Amino acid sequence: MTFLKLIGTIGVTFFGNVPLNNTLDAVRLNKISVDDLKLTRSAFESSWNNLNLVRTLSSIVALVLLLVAALKNNTSVG
């Protein structure tokens, strides 16, 4: 569960979202054409959305596993 959380959220953020943010940060909005801005967005947006989907799903799975483990421990105590 911890591994899933580390890789699925922190790993994806560090190795996926941060480099995308750095690339996007390098874009000079006051010096870019509308067509180039559209290309930049289309190149950025699908990757960003896919990475966010991975982070969201891995967080949900980790939470479900945590709840299952907590409930399992709770029922075996009594």
PDB file of N, CA, C and O in Angstrom:
ATOM      1  N   MET A   1       0.826  -1.189   0.000  1.00  0.00           N
ATOM      2  CA  MET A   1       0.000   0.000   0.000  1.00  0.00           C
ATOM      3  C   MET A   1       0.873   1.256   0.000  1.00  0.00           C
ATOM      4  O   MET A   1       0.619   2.201  -0.746  1.00  0.00           O
ATOM      5  N   THR A   2       1.895   1.251   0.841  1.00  0.00           N
ATOM      6  CA  THR A   2       2.800   2.394   0.886  1.00  0.00           C
ATOM      7  C   THR A   2       3.533   2.549  -0.435  1.00  0.00           C
ATOM      8  O   THR A   2       3.724   3.660  -0.930  1.00  0.00           O
ATOM      9  N   PHE A   3       3.941   1.414  -1.001  1.00  0.00           N
ATOM     10  CA  PHE A   3       4.634   1.427  -2.287  1.00  0.00           C
ATOM     11  C   PHE A   3       3.745   2.035  -3.364  1.00  0.00           C
ATOM     12  O   PHE A   3       4.202   2.851  -4.164  1.00  0.00           O
ATOM     13  N   LEU A   4       2.476   1.637  -3.382  1.00  0.00           N
ATOM     14  CA  LEU A   4       1.522   2.170  -4.348  1.00  0.00           C
ATOM     15  C   LEU A   4       1.382   3.676  -4.192  1.00  0.00           C
ATOM     16  O   LEU A   4       1.356   4.409  -5.181  1.00  0.00           O
ATOM     17  N   LYS A   5       1.293   4.132  -2.958  1.00  0.00           N
ATOM     18  CA  LYS A   5       1.151   5.567  -2.705  1.00  0.00           C
ATOM     19  C   LYS A   5       2.402   6.320  -3.145  1.00  0.00           C
ATOM     20  O   LYS A   5       2.311   7.372  -3.778  1.00  0.00           O
ATOM     21  N   LEU A   6       3.573   5.774  -2.807  1.00  0.00           N
ATOM     22  CA  LEU A   6       4.822   6.446  -3.167  1.00  0.00           C
ATOM     23  C   LEU A   6       5.012   6.520  -4.675  1.00  0.00           C
ATOM     24  O   LEU A   6       5.309   7.583  -5.219  1.00  0.00           O
ATOM     25  N   ILE A   7       4.841   5.392  -5.342  1.00  0.00           N
ATOM     26  CA  ILE A   7       5.055   5.362  -6.784  1.00  0.00           C
ATOM     27  C   ILE A   7       3.924   6.062  -7.523  1.00  0.00           C
ATOM     28  O   ILE A   7       4.163   6.860  -8.429  1.00  0.00           O
ATOM     29  N   GLY A   8       2.701   5.762  -7.134  1.00  0.00           N
ATOM     30  CA  GLY A   8       1.542   6.266  -7.857  1.00  0.00           C
ATOM     31  C   GLY A   8       1.286   7.742  -7.707  1.00  0.00           C
ATOM     32  O   GLY A   8       0.718   8.361  -8.607  1.00  0.00           O
ATOM     33  N   THR A   9       1.684   8.319  -6.611  1.00  0.00           N
ATOM     34  CA  THR A   9       1.426   9.754  -6.433  1.00  0.00           C
ATOM     35  C   THR A   9       2.716  10.557  -6.412  1.00  0.00           C
ATOM     36  O   THR A   9       2.898  11.465  -7.223  1.00  0.00           O
ATOM     37  N   ILE A  10       3.593  10.235  -5.506  1.00  0.00           N
ATOM     38  CA  ILE A  10       4.820  11.024  -5.378  1.00  0.00           C
ATOM     39  C   ILE A  10       5.736  10.800  -6.579  1.00  0.00           C
ATOM     40  O   ILE A  10       6.306  11.752  -7.112  1.00  0.00           O
ATOM     41  N   GLY A  11       5.877   9.547  -7.003  1.00  0.00           N
ATOM     42  CA  GLY A  11       6.727   9.247  -8.158  1.00  0.00           C
ATOM     43  C   GLY A  11       6.217   9.894  -9.431  1.00  0.00           C
ATOM     44  O   GLY A  11       6.985  10.483 -10.190  1.00  0.00           O
ATOM     45  N   VAL A  12       4.916   9.781  -9.660  1.00  0.00           N
ATOM     46  CA  VAL A  12       4.319  10.389 -10.852  1.00  0.00           C
ATOM     47  C   VAL A  12       4.464  11.905 -10.803  1.00  0.00           C
ATOM     48  O   VAL A  12       4.752  12.534 -11.821  1.00  0.00           O
ATOM     49  N   THR A  13       4.270  12.484  -9.646  1.00  0.00           N
ATOM     50  CA  THR A  13       4.428  13.931  -9.512  1.00  0.00           C
ATOM     51  C   THR A  13       5.863  14.350  -9.802  1.00  0.00           C
ATOM     52  O   THR A  13       6.108  15.268 -10.584  1.00  0.00           O
ATOM     53  N   PHE A  14       6.810  13.664  -9.161  1.00  0.00           N
ATOM     54  CA  PHE A  14       8.217  14.052  -9.277  1.00  0.00           C
ATOM     55  C   PHE A  14       8.760  13.827 -10.683  1.00  0.00           C
ATOM     56  O   PHE A  14       9.450  14.687 -11.230  1.00  0.00           O
ATOM     57  N   PHE A  15       8.448  12.671 -11.268  1.00  0.00           N
ATOM     58  CA  PHE A  15       9.022  12.330 -12.567  1.00  0.00           C
ATOM     59  C   PHE A  15       8.126  12.675 -13.750  1.00  0.00           C
ATOM     60  O   PHE A  15       8.578  12.615 -14.893  1.00  0.00           O
ATOM     61  N   GLY A  16       6.877  13.032 -13.508  1.00  0.00           N
ATOM     62  CA  GLY A  16       5.958  13.353 -14.590  1.00  0.00           C
ATOM     63  C   GLY A  16       5.477  14.786 -14.580  1.00  0.00           C
ATOM     64  O   GLY A  16       5.746  15.549 -15.508  1.00  0.00           O
ATOM     65  N   ASN A  17       4.760  15.153 -13.519  1.00  0.00           N
ATOM     66  CA  ASN A  17       4.155  16.479 -13.475  1.00  0.00           C
ATOM     67  C   ASN A  17       5.169  17.606 -13.338  1.00  0.00           C
ATOM     68  O   ASN A  17       5.021  18.651 -13.971  1.00  0.00           O
ATOM     69  N   VAL A  18       6.192  17.406 -12.523  1.00  0.00           N
ATOM     70  CA  VAL A  18       7.182  18.476 -12.333  1.00  0.00           C
ATOM     71  C   VAL A  18       7.916  18.794 -13.638  1.00  0.00           C
ATOM     72  O   VAL A  18       8.047  19.970 -13.976  1.00  0.00           O
ATOM     73  N   PRO A  19       8.404  17.790 -14.388  1.00  0.00           N
ATOM     74  CA  PRO A  19       9.022  18.125 -15.677  1.00  0.00           C
ATOM     75  C   PRO A  19       8.054  18.815 -16.642  1.00  0.00           C
ATOM     76  O   PRO A  19       8.451  19.721 -17.377  1.00  0.00           O
ATOM     77  N   LEU A  20       6.792  18.391 -16.643  1.00  0.00           N
ATOM     78  CA  LEU A  20       5.810  19.076 -17.485  1.00  0.00           C
ATOM     79  C   LEU A  20       5.635  20.524 -17.047  1.00  0.00           C
ATOM     80  O   LEU A  20       5.564  21.425 -17.883  1.00  0.00           O
ATOM     81  N   ASN A  21       5.566  20.747 -15.746  1.00  0.00           N
ATOM     82  CA  ASN A  21       5.449  22.116 -15.234  1.00  0.00           C
ATOM     83  C   ASN A  21       6.651  22.959 -15.632  1.00  0.00           C
ATOM     84  O   ASN A  21       6.499  24.120 -16.011  1.00  0.00           O
ATOM     85  N   ASN A  22       7.842  22.382 -15.546  1.00  0.00           N
ATOM     86  CA  ASN A  22       9.050  23.121 -15.916  1.00  0.00           C
ATOM     87  C   ASN A  22       9.037  23.486 -17.395  1.00  0.00           C
ATOM     88  O   ASN A  22       9.427  24.593 -17.769  1.00  0.00           O
ATOM     89  N   THR A  23       8.590  22.559 -18.234  1.00  0.00           N
ATOM     90  CA  THR A  23       8.484  22.844 -19.668  1.00  0.00           C
ATOM     91  C   THR A  23       7.470  23.947 -19.920  1.00  0.00           C
ATOM     92  O   THR A  23       7.713  24.860 -20.709  1.00  0.00           O
ATOM     93  N   LEU A  24       6.345  23.858 -19.252  1.00  0.00           N
ATOM     94  CA  LEU A  24       5.307  24.874 -19.418  1.00  0.00           C
ATOM     95  C   LEU A  24       5.764  26.227 -18.890  1.00  0.00           C
ATOM     96  O   LEU A  24       5.424  27.267 -19.454  1.00  0.00           O
ATOM     97  N   ASP A  25       6.528  26.211 -17.816  1.00  0.00           N
ATOM     98  CA  ASP A  25       7.037  27.451 -17.237  1.00  0.00           C
ATOM     99  C   ASP A  25       7.986  28.172 -18.191  1.00  0.00           C
ATOM    100  O   ASP A  25       8.110  29.396 -18.141  1.00  0.00           O
ATOM    101  N   ALA A  26       8.653  27.414 -19.058  1.00  0.00           N
ATOM    102  CA  ALA A  26       9.599  28.015 -20.001  1.00  0.00           C
ATOM    103  C   ALA A  26       8.900  28.721 -21.165  1.00  0.00           C
ATOM    104  O   ALA A  26       9.535  29.483 -21.893  1.00  0.00           O
ATOM    105  N   VAL A  27       7.609  28.478 -21.345  1.00  0.00           N
ATOM    106  CA  VAL A  27       6.863  29.112 -22.428  1.00  0.00           C
ATOM    107  C   VAL A  27       6.647  30.582 -22.082  1.00  0.00           C
ATOM    108  O   VAL A  27       6.131  30.911 -21.014  1.00  0.00           O
ATOM    109  N   ARG A  28       7.038  31.434 -22.970  1.00  0.00           N
ATOM    110  CA  ARG A  28       6.869  32.881 -22.781  1.00  0.00           C
ATOM    111  C   ARG A  28       5.579  33.318 -23.465  1.00  0.00           C
ATOM    112  O   ARG A  28       5.531  33.507 -24.680  1.00  0.00           O
ATOM    113  N   LEU A  29       4.549  33.471 -22.665  1.00  0.00           N
ATOM    114  CA  LEU A  29       3.223  33.742 -23.205  1.00  0.00           C
ATOM    115  C   LEU A  29       3.146  35.049 -23.985  1.00  0.00           C
ATOM    116  O   LEU A  29       2.361  35.166 -24.926  1.00  0.00           O
ATOM    117  N   ASN A  30       3.940  36.012 -23.607  1.00  0.00           N
ATOM    118  CA  ASN A  30       3.891  37.300 -24.312  1.00  0.00           C
ATOM    119  C   ASN A  30       4.657  37.264 -25.634  1.00  0.00           C
ATOM    120  O   ASN A  30       4.617  38.234 -26.391  1.00  0.00           O
ATOM    121  N   LYS A  31       5.354  36.163 -25.925  1.00  0.00           N
ATOM    122  CA  LYS A  31       6.138  36.073 -27.159  1.00  0.00           C
ATOM    123  C   LYS A  31       5.743  34.881 -28.028  1.00  0.00           C
ATOM    124  O   LYS A  31       6.458  34.551 -28.974  1.00  0.00           O
ATOM    125  N   ILE A  32       4.637  34.242 -27.732  1.00  0.00           N
ATOM    126  CA  ILE A  32       4.244  33.039 -28.465  1.00  0.00           C
ATOM    127  C   ILE A  32       3.014  33.332 -29.319  1.00  0.00           C
ATOM    128  O   ILE A  32       2.122  34.076 -28.910  1.00  0.00           O
ATOM    129  N   SER A  33       2.980  32.742 -30.499  1.00  0.00           N
ATOM    130  CA  SER A  33       1.819  32.934 -31.369  1.00  0.00           C
ATOM    131  C   SER A  33       0.657  32.072 -30.877  1.00  0.00           C
ATOM    132  O   SER A  33       0.835  31.140 -30.092  1.00  0.00           O
ATOM    133  N   VAL A  34      -0.510  32.404 -31.351  1.00  0.00           N
ATOM    134  CA  VAL A  34      -1.703  31.657 -30.967  1.00  0.00           C
ATOM    135  C   VAL A  34      -1.590  30.205 -31.430  1.00  0.00           C
ATOM    136  O   VAL A  34      -1.968  29.291 -30.698  1.00  0.00           O
ATOM    137  N   ASP A  35      -1.077  29.991 -32.632  1.00  0.00           N
ATOM    138  CA  ASP A  35      -0.924  28.626 -33.144  1.00  0.00           C
ATOM    139  C   ASP A  35       0.074  27.827 -32.317  1.00  0.00           C
ATOM    140  O   ASP A  35      -0.164  26.659 -32.011  1.00  0.00           O
ATOM    141  N   ASP A  36       1.189  28.454 -31.954  1.00  0.00           N
ATOM    142  CA  ASP A  36       2.172  27.765 -31.114  1.00  0.00           C
ATOM    143  C   ASP A  36       1.614  27.487 -29.718  1.00  0.00           C
ATOM    144  O   ASP A  36       1.923  26.463 -29.110  1.00  0.00           O
ATOM    145  N   LEU A  37       0.805  28.392 -29.229  1.00  0.00           N
ATOM    146  CA  LEU A  37       0.171  28.183 -27.930  1.00  0.00           C
ATOM    147  C   LEU A  37      -0.787  26.987 -27.972  1.00  0.00           C
ATOM    148  O   LEU A  37      -0.851  26.201 -27.027  1.00  0.00           O
ATOM    149  N   LYS A  38      -1.522  26.859 -29.069  1.00  0.00           N
ATOM    150  CA  LYS A  38      -2.415  25.706 -29.235  1.00  0.00           C
ATOM    151  C   LYS A  38      -1.620  24.408 -29.286  1.00  0.00           C
ATOM    152  O   LYS A  38      -2.021  23.415 -28.680  1.00  0.00           O
ATOM    153  N   LEU A  39      -0.502  24.403 -29.999  1.00  0.00           N
ATOM    154  CA  LEU A  39       0.353  23.216 -30.065  1.00  0.00           C
ATOM    155  C   LEU A  39       0.926  22.871 -28.697  1.00  0.00           C
ATOM    156  O   LEU A  39       0.977  21.704 -28.310  1.00  0.00           O
ATOM    157  N   THR A  40       1.353  23.892 -27.973  1.00  0.00           N
ATOM    158  CA  THR A  40       1.903  23.677 -26.636  1.00  0.00           C
ATOM    159  C   THR A  40       0.850  23.083 -25.715  1.00  0.00           C
ATOM    160  O   THR A  40       1.126  22.153 -24.958  1.00  0.00           O
ATOM    161  N   ARG A  41      -0.344  23.621 -25.785  1.00  0.00           N
ATOM    162  CA  ARG A  41      -1.420  23.107 -24.928  1.00  0.00           C
ATOM    163  C   ARG A  41      -1.766  21.668 -25.276  1.00  0.00           C
ATOM    164  O   ARG A  41      -1.926  20.838 -24.381  1.00  0.00           O
ATOM    165  N   SER A  42      -1.884  21.361 -26.561  1.00  0.00           N
ATOM    166  CA  SER A  42      -2.257  19.996 -26.936  1.00  0.00           C
ATOM    167  C   SER A  42      -1.168  18.997 -26.550  1.00  0.00           C
ATOM    168  O   SER A  42      -1.475  17.861 -26.190  1.00  0.00           O
ATOM    169  N   ALA A  43       0.093  19.405 -26.619  1.00  0.00           N
ATOM    170  CA  ALA A  43       1.188  18.519 -26.208  1.00  0.00           C
ATOM    171  C   ALA A  43       1.198  18.329 -24.693  1.00  0.00           C
ATOM    172  O   ALA A  43       1.540  17.251 -24.206  1.00  0.00           O
ATOM    173  N   PHE A  44       0.832  19.349 -23.959  1.00  0.00           N
ATOM    174  CA  PHE A  44       0.872  19.332 -22.497  1.00  0.00           C
ATOM    175  C   PHE A  44      -0.353  18.664 -21.884  1.00  0.00           C
ATOM    176  O   PHE A  44      -0.235  17.861 -20.957  1.00  0.00           O
ATOM    177  N   GLU A  45      -1.511  18.996 -22.400  1.00  0.00           N
ATOM    178  CA  GLU A  45      -2.771  18.656 -21.734  1.00  0.00           C
ATOM    179  C   GLU A  45      -3.018  17.151 -21.619  1.00  0.00           C
ATOM    180  O   GLU A  45      -3.415  16.678 -20.554  1.00  0.00           O
ATOM    181  N   SER A  46      -2.794  16.400 -22.679  1.00  0.00           N
ATOM    182  CA  SER A  46      -3.085  14.964 -22.602  1.00  0.00           C
ATOM    183  C   SER A  46      -2.151  14.266 -21.621  1.00  0.00           C
ATOM    184  O   SER A  46      -2.588  13.406 -20.857  1.00  0.00           O
ATOM    185  N   SER A  47      -0.876  14.624 -21.634  1.00  0.00           N
ATOM    186  CA  SER A  47       0.069  14.031 -20.677  1.00  0.00           C
ATOM    187  C   SER A  47      -0.303  14.400 -19.250  1.00  0.00           C
ATOM    188  O   SER A  47      -0.289  13.551 -18.359  1.00  0.00           O
ATOM    189  N   TRP A  48      -0.630  15.650 -19.037  1.00  0.00           N
ATOM    190  CA  TRP A  48      -0.998  16.121 -17.702  1.00  0.00           C
ATOM    191  C   TRP A  48      -2.236  15.377 -17.190  1.00  0.00           C
ATOM    192  O   TRP A  48      -2.262  14.922 -16.047  1.00  0.00           O
ATOM    193  N   ASN A  49      -3.247  15.259 -18.032  1.00  0.00           N
ATOM    194  CA  ASN A  49      -4.476  14.570 -17.628  1.00  0.00           C
ATOM    195  C   ASN A  49      -4.225  13.093 -17.339  1.00  0.00           C
ATOM    196  O   ASN A  49      -4.767  12.550 -16.376  1.00  0.00           O
ATOM    197  N   ASN A  50      -3.411  12.443 -18.161  1.00  0.00           N
ATOM    198  CA  ASN A  50      -3.094  11.030 -17.924  1.00  0.00           C
ATOM    199  C   ASN A  50      -2.348  10.843 -16.603  1.00  0.00           C
ATOM    200  O   ASN A  50      -2.643   9.917 -15.848  1.00  0.00           O
ATOM    201  N   LEU A  51      -1.396  11.709 -16.330  1.00  0.00           N
ATOM    202  CA  LEU A  51      -0.653  11.615 -15.072  1.00  0.00           C
ATOM    203  C   LEU A  51      -1.568  11.862 -13.875  1.00  0.00           C
ATOM    204  O   LEU A  51      -1.450  11.185 -12.854  1.00  0.00           O
ATOM    205  N   ASN A  52      -2.464  12.813 -13.993  1.00  0.00           N
ATOM    206  CA  ASN A  52      -3.409  13.072 -12.901  1.00  0.00           C
ATOM    207  C   ASN A  52      -4.348  11.889 -12.692  1.00  0.00           C
ATOM    208  O   ASN A  52      -4.725  11.593 -11.558  1.00  0.00           O
ATOM    209  N   LEU A  53      -4.726  11.212 -13.767  1.00  0.00           N
ATOM    210  CA  LEU A  53      -5.565  10.027 -13.636  1.00  0.00           C
ATOM    211  C   LEU A  53      -4.829   8.928 -12.867  1.00  0.00           C
ATOM    212  O   LEU A  53      -5.408   8.282 -11.994  1.00  0.00           O
ATOM    213  N   VAL A  54      -3.558   8.718 -13.193  1.00  0.00           N
ATOM    214  CA  VAL A  54      -2.755   7.718 -12.480  1.00  0.00           C
ATOM    215  C   VAL A  54      -2.653   8.080 -11.003  1.00  0.00           C
ATOM    216  O   VAL A  54      -2.823   7.220 -10.138  1.00  0.00           O
ATOM    217  N   ARG A  55      -2.376   9.347 -10.710  1.00  0.00           N
ATOM    218  CA  ARG A  55      -2.267   9.774  -9.309  1.00  0.00           C
ATOM    219  C   ARG A  55      -3.581   9.583  -8.565  1.00  0.00           C
ATOM    220  O   ARG A  55      -3.593   9.105  -7.431  1.00  0.00           O
ATOM    221  N   THR A  56      -4.672   9.950  -9.193  1.00  0.00           N
ATOM    222  CA  THR A  56      -5.980   9.825  -8.552  1.00  0.00           C
ATOM    223  C   THR A  56      -6.333   8.366  -8.284  1.00  0.00           C
ATOM    224  O   THR A  56      -6.747   8.015  -7.180  1.00  0.00           O
ATOM    225  N   LEU A  57      -6.168   7.521  -9.296  1.00  0.00           N
ATOM    226  CA  LEU A  57      -6.510   6.105  -9.132  1.00  0.00           C
ATOM    227  C   LEU A  57      -5.626   5.423  -8.101  1.00  0.00           C
ATOM    228  O   LEU A  57      -6.112   4.621  -7.303  1.00  0.00           O
ATOM    229  N   SER A  58      -4.342   5.730  -8.107  1.00  0.00           N
ATOM    230  CA  SER A  58      -3.459   5.095  -7.123  1.00  0.00           C
ATOM    231  C   SER A  58      -3.784   5.567  -5.709  1.00  0.00           C
ATOM    232  O   SER A  58      -3.670   4.791  -4.760  1.00  0.00           O
ATOM    233  N   SER A  59      -4.182   6.812  -5.556  1.00  0.00           N
ATOM    234  CA  SER A  59      -4.588   7.304  -4.238  1.00  0.00           C
ATOM    235  C   SER A  59      -5.867   6.625  -3.764  1.00  0.00           C
ATOM    236  O   SER A  59      -5.992   6.280  -2.589  1.00  0.00           O
ATOM    237  N   ILE A  60      -6.811   6.434  -4.671  1.00  0.00           N
ATOM    238  CA  ILE A  60      -8.060   5.765  -4.309  1.00  0.00           C
ATOM    239  C   ILE A  60      -7.794   4.317  -3.908  1.00  0.00           C
ATOM    240  O   ILE A  60      -8.320   3.844  -2.900  1.00  0.00           O
ATOM    241  N   VAL A  61      -6.979   3.614  -4.693  1.00  0.00           N
ATOM    242  CA  VAL A  61      -6.660   2.217  -4.374  1.00  0.00           C
ATOM    243  C   VAL A  61      -5.938   2.129  -3.034  1.00  0.00           C
ATOM    244  O   VAL A  61      -6.243   1.254  -2.224  1.00  0.00           O
ATOM    245  N   ALA A  62      -4.985   3.028  -2.794  1.00  0.00           N
ATOM    246  CA  ALA A  62      -4.265   3.022  -1.516  1.00  0.00           C
ATOM    247  C   ALA A  62      -5.219   3.281  -0.353  1.00  0.00           C
ATOM    248  O   ALA A  62      -5.090   2.656   0.699  1.00  0.00           O
ATOM    249  N   LEU A  63      -6.161   4.183  -0.528  1.00  0.00           N
ATOM    250  CA  LEU A  63      -7.146   4.464   0.523  1.00  0.00           C
ATOM    251  C   LEU A  63      -8.031   3.247   0.787  1.00  0.00           C
ATOM    252  O   LEU A  63      -8.291   2.904   1.940  1.00  0.00           O
ATOM    253  N   VAL A  64      -8.489   2.602  -0.273  1.00  0.00           N
ATOM    254  CA  VAL A  64      -9.321   1.406  -0.107  1.00  0.00           C
ATOM    255  C   VAL A  64      -8.540   0.318   0.623  1.00  0.00           C
ATOM    256  O   VAL A  64      -9.075  -0.327   1.524  1.00  0.00           O
ATOM    257  N   LEU A  65      -7.279   0.109   0.244  1.00  0.00           N
ATOM    258  CA  LEU A  65      -6.455  -0.892   0.923  1.00  0.00           C
ATOM    259  C   LEU A  65      -6.256  -0.548   2.397  1.00  0.00           C
ATOM    260  O   LEU A  65      -6.267  -1.434   3.252  1.00  0.00           O
ATOM    261  N   LEU A  66      -6.077   0.724   2.689  1.00  0.00           N
ATOM    262  CA  LEU A  66      -5.937   1.163   4.076  1.00  0.00           C
ATOM    263  C   LEU A  66      -7.210   0.875   4.872  1.00  0.00           C
ATOM    264  O   LEU A  66      -7.147   0.377   5.996  1.00  0.00           O
ATOM    265  N   LEU A  67      -8.354   1.187   4.287  1.00  0.00           N
ATOM    266  CA  LEU A  67      -9.628   0.932   4.963  1.00  0.00           C
ATOM    267  C   LEU A  67      -9.863  -0.560   5.178  1.00  0.00           C
ATOM    268  O   LEU A  67     -10.333  -0.969   6.240  1.00  0.00           O
ATOM    269  N   VAL A  68      -9.539  -1.370   4.179  1.00  0.00           N
ATOM    270  CA  VAL A  68      -9.688  -2.820   4.318  1.00  0.00           C
ATOM    271  C   VAL A  68      -8.796  -3.335   5.436  1.00  0.00           C
ATOM    272  O   VAL A  68      -9.232  -4.140   6.260  1.00  0.00           O
ATOM    273  N   ALA A  69      -7.553  -2.877   5.470  1.00  0.00           N
ATOM    274  CA  ALA A  69      -6.630  -3.309   6.522  1.00  0.00           C
ATOM    275  C   ALA A  69      -7.118  -2.860   7.898  1.00  0.00           C
ATOM    276  O   ALA A  69      -7.029  -3.619   8.863  1.00  0.00           O
ATOM    277  N   ALA A  70      -7.627  -1.649   7.995  1.00  0.00           N
ATOM    278  CA  ALA A  70      -8.120  -1.142   9.279  1.00  0.00           C
ATOM    279  C   ALA A  70      -9.337  -1.932   9.746  1.00  0.00           C
ATOM    280  O   ALA A  70      -9.444  -2.273  10.924  1.00  0.00           O
ATOM    281  N   LEU A  71     -10.243  -2.220   8.838  1.00  0.00           N
ATOM    282  CA  LEU A  71     -11.439  -2.986   9.206  1.00  0.00           C
ATOM    283  C   LEU A  71     -11.088  -4.427   9.557  1.00  0.00           C
ATOM    284  O   LEU A  71     -11.678  -5.005  10.470  1.00  0.00           O
ATOM    285  N   LYS A  72     -10.148  -5.000   8.850  1.00  0.00           N
ATOM    286  CA  LYS A  72      -9.724  -6.374   9.138  1.00  0.00           C
ATOM    287  C   LYS A  72      -9.094  -6.456  10.529  1.00  0.00           C
ATOM    288  O   LYS A  72      -9.385  -7.377  11.292  1.00  0.00           O
ATOM    289  N   ASN A  73      -8.236  -5.499  10.853  1.00  0.00           N
ATOM    290  CA  ASN A  73      -7.616  -5.463  12.178  1.00  0.00           C
ATOM    291  C   ASN A  73      -8.647  -5.206  13.266  1.00  0.00           C
ATOM    292  O   ASN A  73      -8.556  -5.766  14.358  1.00  0.00           O
ATOM    293  N   ASN A  74      -9.614  -4.371  12.975  1.00  0.00           N
ATOM    294  CA  ASN A  74     -10.645  -4.028  13.954  1.00  0.00           C
ATOM    295  C   ASN A  74     -11.511  -5.241  14.296  1.00  0.00           C
ATOM    296  O   ASN A  74     -11.877  -5.425  15.457  1.00  0.00           O
ATOM    297  N   THR A  75     -11.840  -6.062  13.316  1.00  0.00           N
ATOM    298  CA  THR A  75     -12.701  -7.216  13.576  1.00  0.00           C
ATOM    299  C   THR A  75     -11.947  -8.361  14.243  1.00  0.00           C
ATOM    300  O   THR A  75     -12.559  -9.172  14.938  1.00  0.00           O
ATOM    301  N   SER A  76     -10.644  -8.443  14.050  1.00  0.00           N
ATOM    302  CA  SER A  76      -9.887  -9.540  14.659  1.00  0.00           C
ATOM    303  C   SER A  76      -9.526  -9.257  16.118  1.00  0.00           C
ATOM    304  O   SER A  76      -9.123 -10.172  16.837  1.00  0.00           O
ATOM    305  N   VAL A  77      -9.664  -8.002  16.568  1.00  0.00           N
ATOM    306  CA  VAL A  77      -9.335  -7.640  17.950  1.00  0.00           C
ATOM    307  C   VAL A  77     -10.399  -8.159  18.909  1.00  0.00           C
ATOM    308  O   VAL A  77     -10.069  -8.641  19.992  1.00  0.00           O
ATOM    309  N   GLY A  78     -11.665  -8.067  18.530  1.00  0.00           N
ATOM    310  CA  GLY A  78     -12.776  -8.398  19.408  1.00  0.00           C
ATOM    311  C   GLY A  78     -12.963  -9.851  19.541  1.00  0.00           C
ATOM    312  O   GLY A  78     -13.864 -10.295  20.252  1.00  0.00           O
TER     313      GLY A  78
END
